[in-house]
């Protein structure tokens, strides 16, 4: 099972409840988490342009790249959650 597209069913949850919960998670991830990570990335980029130490600049650049990957993963996850239910 893929960590992003796993389709395990939660025991004890009725299908409509599970669908509603997936939709809620998708909305919350999209609204809050992705925007927060994007904002952190912008702050790190700004800090890296101000610092004169090449090692610090490179480390901050690596952090921004990792945040970009995390944002892409979250967006893919949200899209997969929404796409399962025709949204």
N, C-alpha and C positions, 0 to 999 in steps of 0.2 A: 504494500500500500504506500503510495506517494505521500509525503508529508503535506503537500499542497492540495492534492486532489483525492485524498483518502475518502472512502465512502462507508466507513464503519457506521453502523446504526447504534444509537444509544439505547441500552436496554430500558424498558419501562416507559418510553416516550411514545405517544401516539403520533402517527404520521403528520397530522395537521399541526401539532405542537412542535414537532421537530422542524417542520418547514418554517413556522413562525419564528422559531429560535434562530435558525440559520439566517433568515432575512434580517432579524434584529442585529445579529453579529455583523453581517455584511454592512449594514448602515452605520453602525458605530465605528467599525474599522475604517470605513471610507471617510466619515466625517471628522473623526478625532485623531486617530492614530497616524494615518498617512500625513495629515497636515502638520502634526506635531513633529514627526520625523523630518519632513521637508524643511520646517523652520529651523530645526537643529542643524541640518546640512547647510543652510544659508549662513547661519552664524559661524559655523566652522570655516566656511569658505572666506568669509569676511576676516576672521581671525588669521587665517593662513596668509592673506594678502598683506597684513600688517606686520607680521613677524619676519625678522631678518634672518633667522636661523634656518638654513636649508633643510636640516633634519626635522625640525618642528613642522615646517611647511609641508614636507613630504608626508609626515605622519598624519597631519590634518587632512591632506588630500586623500590618503588611504581611507580615513574614517568617512569622508564624504562619499567615496566610492562604495563603501560597505552600506552606508545608509541608503544610497540609491538602489542597491540590490535588494535591501530589505523592503523598500517602498514598492519595488517591482513585484516582489513576492507577495506582499499584502494585496496589491491591486489585482494580481492574478487570482489570489484566493477569493477576494470579494467577487470578482467577475464569475468565478466558478460557482460560488454560492448562489448568486443571482441567476445565472444561466440555467441552473438545475430546475428552476421554477418558473421560467418564462419571463423574467424581469429584465 
